[in-house]
Amino acid sequence: MDRKIFVKAMLVPAVILLGFIGYNYYTLSLGHEILLKTVPVDPNDLFRGDFVNLRYEISAIDLTQIGYDSPFMDGENVFAILAKGEKFWFVTRVGHFSQPPQRNEVCIKGKVTNSYQNKINVQWGIESYFVPEGKGRDIEREIRDVSVKVSVDRTCRALIKELYINDKPVSFGN
């Protein structure tokens, strides 16, 4: 009795697996072949419209150049303390801070997307800037001269306030 139940329990998954393999084999062997053209990825979100992909200088951090509290793993939260340079802000130190920065410090919170050889890549949650329909491609062509005004709060959360091309604010006047 126990042997019959054991055999049935082993046969059911085997039949399901063979059916799956046979179905895929049928499609690959006897299916109609077609050739499809691919298109570039459109910077468009179905619900929010066009956007511009942004990457920042502070997104690639060399840990040998700044202070940090301990090594980072992919997917970990990272807090970066920023200082103002001649024109742009830059990272002075990073860490796994769990408390707000000092009163006079500015920090931004991100997530480590890649860590390797004392370097980390970070996404800050401000890598997309939504623009009116049809404007995303035009701005991405000018991406070399783009800067962004970002507002960060006491919890180190950042939001984009304004986009600049050649130091001029981008306007989408009516």
Salt bridges, closest charged atoms under 4 A:
ASP45 OD2 - ARG48 NH2 3.86
ASP69 OD1 - HIS96 ND1 2.93
GLU76 OE1 - HIS96 NE2 3.18
GLU105 OE2 - ARG93 NH2 2.56
ASP138 OD1 - ARG141 NH1 2.93
GLU140 OE1 - ARG137 NH1 3.98
GLU162 OE1 - LYS149 NZ 3.93
ASP167 OD1 - LYS87 NZ 2.54
